[in-house]
């Protein structure tokens, strides 16, 4: 890593960057410097302006004011192609992929200088080499629509590395990796920066800031509030700088007192979108008043598990019971009526309708009830009042209930889903990556809400690749590998290393573990 940085000129400077949207000042005269051979962590709450600033750097937005300099020379970045030509590439949180094309086709899509007849097999060999080096294994012949959110993120990382970017902007790149794979990525990044490459690492995980970065820049409400050397700061200070208040990293959790089984899966089998086995004789019980966490690397059946429980995918064998009643292969509406709430992994594509208002999105389940309708006729005034109550109760930051939901920040999008699902939930909540991409303040709020539901007697199935989250709020952790549960351990007795090994297929060694 760099030493005596003050004696060297910055590779990249963003000076006085200002970007406005209607009614919003996203970036307010932001200054940012990046030096050769370093990793800069960019922190900030959802809506603080991090993504906007990086979208300016990679050519998706034009700044209203300010300048960008590379090696002291002003550059004009008008498009992502301009950014690529300058050696700048970004993996976005909302992926830039074409669903109907294969992984390999997406990686080469838009490359300049390609021959009329593509030598795709030769290109795929290089992709495989890069994927193996970075621990980003993915089926190059699979279509994007067949992949989970986590696998799609791997494709974005692979695409960036294939194009040889020298300035890498990585937005939450470790969300789908095991602890061991994260360590591998740390080593790769260090090799890259030793060669003079640089990276801007956007994350909300404080341990990753301390592990990956040399410096940290914190944004709040569109402005830079601080820049620190990583070695001279702490997670507690950084969280305070982000949120403007003290943030609790450990939540109080009373002892679990499980009630009757709310969810029972008995020898369940199901196929994935490719028609291959995704779940293999999987059995699991979740009782009222407990949180059962599901750990596993993306693509090991977690998505199919959530879809089976919520009626979005049929099983080919086995039985699903909710509240003691058999609901195998029932429709999504039947599962809603059975009391199943669902926080999906894709909050934008599945959880919400971007072109509809906050009010309408909040009413997407409750509109069938007498509170919001009179027979087949909706009552707009009742829906608006219902929305206002939920906006206040869940502290959703929105100009009003009539604002289109697509204009909200990631944390507030998740709060809209939580408000709707928790209000409609009748005893079982399936939460899939509920804090992915959220800042520390929003993450704290979501975890508190899940614990509050647990205290009310709700059964919570928490599917997450954040092991710290699973350890913090789960009562039991079940680890999935290749569609099976390889073991279940009490969260109080689990540790990151053991869970990480189980995620790779190793059998649990914890005393009393159920296999």
ZIRATA-V214651 format. One line per field, one symbol per residue. ss: DSSP state (2 for helix, 1 for strand, 0 for the rest). psi: psi as a letter, one per 30 degrees, with the letter a starting at -180 (. if undefined). burial: # if it has 9 or more other C-alpha atoms within 8 Angstrom, else .. A space follows every 10 residues. Layout:
ss->???
psi->???
burial->???
This chain:
ss->0000222000 0111111111 1001111111 1111000011 1111000002 2222222000 0000111111 0011100002 2222200111 1000000000 0122222200 0000000002 2222222222 2222000000 0012220022 2222222222 2200001111 1000000022 2222222222 2222000111 1100022222 2200111111 0011111112 2200222222 2220000000 0000000000 1111111111 1000001111 1111111000 1111100000 0222222220 0000001111 1100110000 0222222001 1110002222 2000001222 2200022200 0011001102 2222222222 2220000000 0001222002 2222222222 2222000111 1100000002 2222222222 2222200011 1110002222 2220011111 1001111111 2220022222 2220000000 00010
psi->lklheffkkk ekkkjhkkkk ljgkjekihk kkkklkhlkk kjlllkgfge eeeeeeeggf kkkelllkkk hfkkljjfle eeeefggkkk jlejkiljeg lleeeeefkf klgklejkie eeeeeeeeee eeeghhkkjf fkkeffllee eeeeeeeeee eefhkejkjj jhfgfgklee eeeeeeeeee eeffffllkk jklgjeeeee eelelkkkkk hflkflkkke fgaleeeeee eefglkkkfk kkjlkkikal kfkkkjhkkl lafgglkekj hkkkkklkgl jjkjllkkgg feeeeeeeeg gfkllflakk kkgfkkgkgl leeeeeffgk ljjlejfefe fljeflleee efgfeffflf efljbfklje eeeeeeeeee eeeghkjkfl fgkkffflle efeeeeeeee eeefkhfkkj jjhfgkglle eeeeeeeeee eeeeffgkkk jjjlgjeeee eeflelkkkk khgljflkkk efflleeeee eefgfkkkfk kgkk.
burial->.........# ########## ....###### #.######## ########## .######### ###.###### .#....#### .###..#### ##..#..... ####.##... .......... ...#.###.# ##.###.... .###..##.# ########## ##..###### ###.#####. ##.###.#.# .###..#### ####...### .######### #####.#### ..#.#..### ###...#... .......#.. ########## ##....#### ###.###### ########## ##.####### #####..### ##.#..###. .#.###.### ####..##.. ####.##### ###.###... .##....##. .###.###.# #....#.... #.###..#.# ########## ##.####### #####.#### ####.###.# #.##..#### #####.#.## ########## ########## #..#.#.### ###....#.. ..#..
